[in-house]
Amino acid sequence: MRGDYRHWQRIPTRWADNDVYGHVNNVVHYAFMDTLINTWLVEAGLDIHSGRQIGLCVESHCNYRASVSFPQALDAGLRIGHLGRSSVRYEVGFYSEGREDVVAEGHFVHVFVDRTTRKPVEIPEHLRTAMEGLVVA
């Protein structure tokens, strides 16, 4: 349900997102999830260019409920289902613009690592504080 998500971003589809079957191709949903999550992280203070910590995707999944096609826009909801010491599971719901029916649901798991060594590190405190506002029970 829409009310289960804590952060929202509208994502327009593009002409090139449609495949030969006339709908947004399944791989595009993963790019949308990546865009939603990383936009939120940058806004929350993650320095993607030179910060000491970076988040690496170690798992992703998507269930498709309905098709969408260009020029539809999607309302993308973001929440956090699990917040660990160095990992976080983001959960995403895609809804047709202004509608209550979910078209796709997915998740990404990020492990935060040192940019140089690629060894797991604790999620930076300022990000953890921001992430706590997205956590759902």
C-alpha positions in Angstrom: 0.0 0.0 0.0 1.1 3.5 -0.7 0.9 4.4 3.0 3.7 1.9 3.7 6.3 4.0 2.0 8.1 6.9 3.6 9.7 8.7 0.6 8.3 9.4 -2.9 9.8 10.4 -6.2 8.0 10.7 -9.6 9.9 8.9 -12.3 8.9 9.6 -15.9 9.2 6.8 -18.4 11.1 7.5 -21.6 10.4 6.5 -25.2 13.5 4.2 -25.2 12.2 2.4 -22.1 9.5 0.6 -24.2 10.5 -2.8 -25.7 9.2 -4.5 -28.8 6.1 -5.7 -26.8 5.0 -2.1 -26.2 5.7 -1.8 -22.5 8.5 -0.7 -20.2 11.1 -3.5 -20.3 11.7 -5.4 -17.0 15.4 -4.3 -16.7 14.3 -0.6 -16.7 12.6 -1.1 -13.3 16.0 -2.0 -11.8 17.4 1.2 -13.2 14.5 3.1 -11.7 15.1 1.5 -8.3 18.8 2.4 -8.5 18.0 6.0 -9.4 15.4 6.3 -6.6 17.7 4.9 -4.0 20.8 6.8 -5.0 19.0 10.1 -5.5 17.7 9.7 -1.9 21.2 8.8 -0.6 22.8 11.8 -2.3 20.1 14.1 -0.8 20.8 12.4 2.6 24.4 13.3 2.3 26.3 10.4 0.7 29.3 11.7 -1.2 29.2 9.5 -4.2 32.3 11.0 -5.8 34.9 11.1 -3.0 33.3 9.9 0.2 35.1 7.2 2.2 32.1 4.9 2.2 30.1 3.7 -0.7 27.1 1.4 -1.0 27.4 -1.6 -3.2 24.4 -3.6 -4.4 24.7 -7.2 -3.3 21.1 -8.3 -4.0 18.2 -7.1 -6.1 14.7 -8.4 -6.9 11.6 -7.2 -8.6 8.0 -8.6 -8.9 5.9 -7.3 -11.8 2.2 -6.8 -11.3 1.1 -4.7 -14.3 2.7 -3.2 -17.4 3.3 0.4 -18.0 4.3 2.2 -21.2 5.7 5.5 -22.3 4.6 8.2 -21.7 3.3 7.1 -18.3 5.0 8.3 -15.2 5.5 6.2 -12.1 5.3 7.2 -8.4 8.1 5.4 -6.8 7.9 4.8 -3.0 10.9 4.0 -0.8 11.1 2.4 2.6 13.7 0.4 4.5 12.8 -3.1 5.6 16.1 -3.8 7.4 18.8 -1.6 8.7 21.9 -3.4 9.9 25.4 -2.3 10.9 26.8 -2.2 7.4 23.9 -3.2 5.3 20.4 -1.9 4.4 17.5 -3.4 2.5 15.6 -0.8 0.6 12.1 -1.7 -0.5 10.5 0.0 -3.5 6.9 0.2 -4.8 6.1 1.5 -8.2 2.6 2.9 -8.7 0.9 4.3 -11.8 0.9 8.1 -11.5 -1.7 9.1 -9.0 -3.2 5.6 -8.7 -3.4 3.1 -5.9 -2.5 -0.1 -7.9 1.0 -1.3 -7.6 2.7 -2.1 -10.9 6.0 -3.5 -9.5 7.6 -4.1 -6.1 11.2 -4.8 -5.5 14.2 -4.5 -3.2 17.9 -3.6 -3.2 20.4 -4.6 -0.5 23.4 -2.3 -0.2 26.5 -3.2 1.8 28.5 -0.1 2.8 32.2 -0.6 2.1 35.4 1.4 2.3 35.9 2.9 -1.2 39.5 1.7 -1.4 39.6 -1.7 0.3 36.0 -2.7 -0.5 35.7 -4.1 3.1 32.4 -3.6 4.9 32.2 -0.6 7.2 29.5 0.8 9.4 26.9 3.0 7.8 28.0 6.6 8.4 26.0 8.1 11.3 24.4 10.9 9.3 23.1 8.4 6.8 21.9 6.0 9.5 20.0 8.8 11.1 18.3 9.6 7.8 17.7 5.9 7.1 15.9 5.5 10.4 13.2 7.8 9.1 12.5 5.3 6.3 12.4 2.2 8.4 9.1 0.3 8.6 8.2 -2.5 11.0 
